[in-house]
Amino acid sequence: MVVVREVVIPSGEKRWIVLTNQIEPVIPIMKYIKYLDSLGKAPNTLKSYCYHLKLYWEFLLSHDKSFKEVDLNLLANFIGWLRMPQQKGKVKYLYGEKAKRSEQSINIIVNCVINFYDYLMRLDGFEKDLKTKVMKEIKVSKRSYKSFLNHISDKQLQTMNVLKVKEPRRKIKTVTEEQSTQIQKACKNIRDQLIIRIMYEGGLRASEVINLWIEDFNINDHSILVRKSKTVAGENRKVYVSTETMNIFQDYIIDYHADEVDTNFVFFNLSGKNKGKPIQYWTIQSLIRRIGKKTGIDFSAHMLRHTCATNLHKHGMDASSIQKFLGHAHVQTTMQMYVHPSDETIRKHWEIAMKKQTGGLYDN
């Protein structure tokens, strides 16, 4: 039996160890975890890696294998075991039976195991260069989209993990107008309400919201300048919000940016030991979790951004304008990943198209 136990180190911080038979540390794993800890990896990362490698050790023990016997076939069997864990013998699949873990989770766990072996090879002279064996070179276009002459254009080599499980394209959900109203009503103060409205109407990322300055807001034309973004295309773009949102912004500045608050950041902590300091990413995450728990609506900051793009497209804004509004480098990113028309919208557009096709004869 393999278990993960939590321990507290002299500094008071939490760490985790992997044990067999409840008492014996798994030395190779703990060497790797200590190495990652020395690199300054976050405690949650160390915890996740312990649990990933714990699963791998359970697999090895259930198949009477040593970690030194690793090869591509063993890792392929491990992937099957992650889908349908079996204590003994071969993995059996039943038609229609749902896998225990998602493709994304499997890829994360297997990648952890591969990096574990790469560490062993570089440190202890482990004979098998597993990481090189699971990677192959493929030719890919330098562009993120296919051009007209893509088949004759210059291509560059890129490495690909042959053991990576194909992940289904995740369907991004959007927030309905009714849900948006519920979310805003659930905000406990005007600051939280302003944060939600800016992401919902302006399509800003959470990281862009926390970096907003007071002078980025233009009351005259209801615009917000996004100075700082995760992408070059997203920097120094202008977005627009409703009159109501801009009025809330003015009320917020008057009520909260008092003389004792010395910051030009719009959003800062209202209480606690960090009172008056700019909010961090986790502040918005905590806000959304709190609202989600209160309303029963499962949403994220990025879902509000997707909703903004979908609403703009629904009400007639062209793709290139939405691209600039969201700060994307390519319009393909906007249309393929951020615009999610509802069934009702698709039906409406289909009916319009049918009427045009039949010269007005079509009538639902």
Disulfide bonds with the S-S distance in Angstrom:
none
